[in-house]
Amino acid sequence: MDETFGIAAFRSRQQVFRFDSALRRSGINGRIISTPREIQVGCGLSVQFDVRDLPRAMDIYRRHNPGNLIGFYRFTPSAIPRITPA
């Protein structure tokens, strides 16, 4: 069974770390990952989090506005990965 998760992709590694920290302070378990090659954007790092936390993650971004956001995505790893802009 494939697991869909949320990804926040940024242009700057510094912003990835700031956003990951903001998520953790708000009680959302995130982790920094290499951006999946199917997205192929940004600095090469993204923040991964549970897709159910996507609305909260977007709200945290709006409140903290770390900048350089490329976008939020829903990512489903599989033989044919599916990426959907959030």
PyMOL CGO cylinders between C-alpha atoms (Angstrom):
from pymol import cmd
from pymol.cgo import CYLINDER

trace = [
    CYLINDER, 0.00, 0.00, 0.00, 1.37, 3.39, -0.96, 0.3, 1, 1, 1, 1, 1, 1,
    CYLINDER, 1.37, 3.39, -0.96, 1.46, 6.17, 1.57, 0.3, 1, 1, 1, 1, 1, 1,
    CYLINDER, 1.46, 6.17, 1.57, 0.70, 9.69, 0.45, 0.3, 1, 1, 1, 1, 1, 1,
    CYLINDER, 0.70, 9.69, 0.45, 2.51, 12.42, 2.33, 0.3, 1, 1, 1, 1, 1, 1,
    CYLINDER, 2.51, 12.42, 2.33, 2.80, 16.18, 2.16, 0.3, 1, 1, 1, 1, 1, 1,
    CYLINDER, 2.80, 16.18, 2.16, 5.88, 18.02, 1.00, 0.3, 1, 1, 1, 1, 1, 1,
    CYLINDER, 5.88, 18.02, 1.00, 6.82, 21.67, 1.27, 0.3, 1, 1, 1, 1, 1, 1,
    CYLINDER, 6.82, 21.67, 1.27, 9.50, 22.57, -1.28, 0.3, 1, 1, 1, 1, 1, 1,
    CYLINDER, 9.50, 22.57, -1.28, 11.64, 25.71, -0.94, 0.3, 1, 1, 1, 1, 1, 1,
    CYLINDER, 11.64, 25.71, -0.94, 14.31, 27.46, -2.99, 0.3, 1, 1, 1, 1, 1, 1,
    CYLINDER, 14.31, 27.46, -2.99, 16.59, 27.85, 0.04, 0.3, 1, 1, 1, 1, 1, 1,
    CYLINDER, 16.59, 27.85, 0.04, 17.92, 25.22, 2.44, 0.3, 1, 1, 1, 1, 1, 1,
    CYLINDER, 17.92, 25.22, 2.44, 17.81, 27.79, 5.23, 0.3, 1, 1, 1, 1, 1, 1,
    CYLINDER, 17.81, 27.79, 5.23, 14.05, 28.16, 4.71, 0.3, 1, 1, 1, 1, 1, 1,
    CYLINDER, 14.05, 28.16, 4.71, 13.62, 24.37, 4.77, 0.3, 1, 1, 1, 1, 1, 1,
    CYLINDER, 13.62, 24.37, 4.77, 15.20, 24.27, 8.23, 0.3, 1, 1, 1, 1, 1, 1,
    CYLINDER, 15.20, 24.27, 8.23, 13.16, 27.25, 9.45, 0.3, 1, 1, 1, 1, 1, 1,
    CYLINDER, 13.16, 27.25, 9.45, 9.88, 25.74, 8.27, 0.3, 1, 1, 1, 1, 1, 1,
    CYLINDER, 9.88, 25.74, 8.27, 10.72, 22.33, 9.75, 0.3, 1, 1, 1, 1, 1, 1,
    CYLINDER, 10.72, 22.33, 9.75, 11.39, 24.05, 13.07, 0.3, 1, 1, 1, 1, 1, 1,
    CYLINDER, 11.39, 24.05, 13.07, 8.10, 26.01, 12.87, 0.3, 1, 1, 1, 1, 1, 1,
    CYLINDER, 8.10, 26.01, 12.87, 6.18, 22.77, 12.22, 0.3, 1, 1, 1, 1, 1, 1,
    CYLINDER, 6.18, 22.77, 12.22, 7.79, 21.05, 15.19, 0.3, 1, 1, 1, 1, 1, 1,
    CYLINDER, 7.79, 21.05, 15.19, 7.06, 23.99, 17.50, 0.3, 1, 1, 1, 1, 1, 1,
    CYLINDER, 7.06, 23.99, 17.50, 3.42, 23.70, 16.41, 0.3, 1, 1, 1, 1, 1, 1,
    CYLINDER, 3.42, 23.70, 16.41, 3.27, 19.99, 17.15, 0.3, 1, 1, 1, 1, 1, 1,
    CYLINDER, 3.27, 19.99, 17.15, 3.52, 18.65, 13.60, 0.3, 1, 1, 1, 1, 1, 1,
    CYLINDER, 3.52, 18.65, 13.60, 6.03, 15.88, 13.05, 0.3, 1, 1, 1, 1, 1, 1,
    CYLINDER, 6.03, 15.88, 13.05, 7.99, 16.82, 9.98, 0.3, 1, 1, 1, 1, 1, 1,
    CYLINDER, 7.99, 16.82, 9.98, 11.31, 15.70, 8.66, 0.3, 1, 1, 1, 1, 1, 1,
    CYLINDER, 11.31, 15.70, 8.66, 13.77, 17.04, 6.17, 0.3, 1, 1, 1, 1, 1, 1,
    CYLINDER, 13.77, 17.04, 6.17, 14.18, 14.85, 3.11, 0.3, 1, 1, 1, 1, 1, 1,
    CYLINDER, 14.18, 14.85, 3.11, 15.81, 15.01, -0.29, 0.3, 1, 1, 1, 1, 1, 1,
    CYLINDER, 15.81, 15.01, -0.29, 13.23, 16.45, -2.65, 0.3, 1, 1, 1, 1, 1, 1,
    CYLINDER, 13.23, 16.45, -2.65, 11.79, 13.59, -4.72, 0.3, 1, 1, 1, 1, 1, 1,
    CYLINDER, 11.79, 13.59, -4.72, 13.25, 13.73, -8.22, 0.3, 1, 1, 1, 1, 1, 1,
    CYLINDER, 13.25, 13.73, -8.22, 9.73, 13.77, -9.67, 0.3, 1, 1, 1, 1, 1, 1,
    CYLINDER, 9.73, 13.77, -9.67, 9.29, 17.27, -8.26, 0.3, 1, 1, 1, 1, 1, 1,
    CYLINDER, 9.29, 17.27, -8.26, 12.74, 18.47, -9.40, 0.3, 1, 1, 1, 1, 1, 1,
    CYLINDER, 12.74, 18.47, -9.40, 12.47, 21.95, -7.94, 0.3, 1, 1, 1, 1, 1, 1,
    CYLINDER, 12.47, 21.95, -7.94, 14.24, 24.04, -5.38, 0.3, 1, 1, 1, 1, 1, 1,
    CYLINDER, 14.24, 24.04, -5.38, 17.34, 23.50, -3.31, 0.3, 1, 1, 1, 1, 1, 1,
    CYLINDER, 17.34, 23.50, -3.31, 17.20, 19.71, -3.19, 0.3, 1, 1, 1, 1, 1, 1,
    CYLINDER, 17.20, 19.71, -3.19, 15.71, 19.51, 0.32, 0.3, 1, 1, 1, 1, 1, 1,
    CYLINDER, 15.71, 19.51, 0.32, 12.06, 19.59, 1.35, 0.3, 1, 1, 1, 1, 1, 1,
    CYLINDER, 12.06, 19.59, 1.35, 10.02, 19.14, 4.49, 0.3, 1, 1, 1, 1, 1, 1,
    CYLINDER, 10.02, 19.14, 4.49, 7.89, 15.99, 4.59, 0.3, 1, 1, 1, 1, 1, 1,
    CYLINDER, 7.89, 15.99, 4.59, 4.85, 15.70, 6.87, 0.3, 1, 1, 1, 1, 1, 1,
    CYLINDER, 4.85, 15.70, 6.87, 1.66, 13.69, 7.23, 0.3, 1, 1, 1, 1, 1, 1,
    CYLINDER, 1.66, 13.69, 7.23, -0.75, 14.69, 4.47, 0.3, 1, 1, 1, 1, 1, 1,
    CYLINDER, -0.75, 14.69, 4.47, -3.52, 15.01, 7.09, 0.3, 1, 1, 1, 1, 1, 1,
    CYLINDER, -3.52, 15.01, 7.09, -1.53, 17.94, 8.52, 0.3, 1, 1, 1, 1, 1, 1,
    CYLINDER, -1.53, 17.94, 8.52, -1.48, 19.80, 5.19, 0.3, 1, 1, 1, 1, 1, 1,
    CYLINDER, -1.48, 19.80, 5.19, -4.07, 22.46, 6.14, 0.3, 1, 1, 1, 1, 1, 1,
    CYLINDER, -4.07, 22.46, 6.14, -2.25, 23.17, 9.42, 0.3, 1, 1, 1, 1, 1, 1,
    CYLINDER, -2.25, 23.17, 9.42, 1.14, 23.22, 7.67, 0.3, 1, 1, 1, 1, 1, 1,
    CYLINDER, 1.14, 23.22, 7.67, -0.16, 25.76, 5.15, 0.3, 1, 1, 1, 1, 1, 1,
    CYLINDER, -0.16, 25.76, 5.15, -1.54, 27.88, 7.99, 0.3, 1, 1, 1, 1, 1, 1,
    CYLINDER, -1.54, 27.88, 7.99, 1.80, 27.73, 9.81, 0.3, 1, 1, 1, 1, 1, 1,
    CYLINDER, 1.80, 27.73, 9.81, 3.54, 28.83, 6.62, 0.3, 1, 1, 1, 1, 1, 1,
    CYLINDER, 3.54, 28.83, 6.62, 1.18, 31.80, 6.28, 0.3, 1, 1, 1, 1, 1, 1,
    CYLINDER, 1.18, 31.80, 6.28, 1.79, 32.82, 9.91, 0.3, 1, 1, 1, 1, 1, 1,
    CYLINDER, 1.79, 32.82, 9.91, 5.58, 32.36, 9.93, 0.3, 1, 1, 1, 1, 1, 1,
    CYLINDER, 5.58, 32.36, 9.93, 6.21, 33.08, 6.25, 0.3, 1, 1, 1, 1, 1, 1,
    CYLINDER, 6.21, 33.08, 6.25, 9.79, 31.78, 6.04, 0.3, 1, 1, 1, 1, 1, 1,
    CYLINDER, 9.79, 31.78, 6.04, 9.85, 32.82, 2.36, 0.3, 1, 1, 1, 1, 1, 1,
    CYLINDER, 9.85, 32.82, 2.36, 11.14, 31.13, -0.77, 0.3, 1, 1, 1, 1, 1, 1,
    CYLINDER, 11.14, 31.13, -0.77, 8.29, 28.61, -0.90, 0.3, 1, 1, 1, 1, 1, 1,
    CYLINDER, 8.29, 28.61, -0.90, 7.95, 26.85, -4.23, 0.3, 1, 1, 1, 1, 1, 1,
    CYLINDER, 7.95, 26.85, -4.23, 4.84, 24.98, -3.21, 0.3, 1, 1, 1, 1, 1, 1,
    CYLINDER, 4.84, 24.98, -3.21, 3.04, 22.40, -1.15, 0.3, 1, 1, 1, 1, 1, 1,
    CYLINDER, 3.04, 22.40, -1.15, 2.55, 18.98, -2.73, 0.3, 1, 1, 1, 1, 1, 1,
    CYLINDER, 2.55, 18.98, -2.73, 0.82, 15.70, -2.07, 0.3, 1, 1, 1, 1, 1, 1,
    CYLINDER, 0.82, 15.70, -2.07, 3.22, 12.93, -3.04, 0.3, 1, 1, 1, 1, 1, 1,
    CYLINDER, 3.22, 12.93, -3.04, 2.38, 9.26, -3.53, 0.3, 1, 1, 1, 1, 1, 1,
    CYLINDER, 2.38, 9.26, -3.53, 5.43, 7.06, -4.09, 0.3, 1, 1, 1, 1, 1, 1,
    CYLINDER, 5.43, 7.06, -4.09, 4.72, 4.16, -6.43, 0.3, 1, 1, 1, 1, 1, 1,
    CYLINDER, 4.72, 4.16, -6.43, 5.84, 2.69, -9.74, 0.3, 1, 1, 1, 1, 1, 1,
    CYLINDER, 5.84, 2.69, -9.74, 4.41, 5.85, -11.30, 0.3, 1, 1, 1, 1, 1, 1,
    CYLINDER, 4.41, 5.85, -11.30, 4.71, 8.59, -8.67, 0.3, 1, 1, 1, 1, 1, 1,
    CYLINDER, 4.71, 8.59, -8.67, 1.83, 10.99, -8.43, 0.3, 1, 1, 1, 1, 1, 1,
    CYLINDER, 1.83, 10.99, -8.43, 2.41, 14.60, -7.44, 0.3, 1, 1, 1, 1, 1, 1,
    CYLINDER, 2.41, 14.60, -7.44, -0.46, 16.96, -6.89, 0.3, 1, 1, 1, 1, 1, 1,
    CYLINDER, -0.46, 16.96, -6.89, -0.04, 20.63, -6.03, 0.3, 1, 1, 1, 1, 1, 1,
    CYLINDER, -0.04, 20.63, -6.03, -1.82, 21.34, -2.77, 0.3, 1, 1, 1, 1, 1, 1,
]
cmd.load_cgo(trace, "trace")
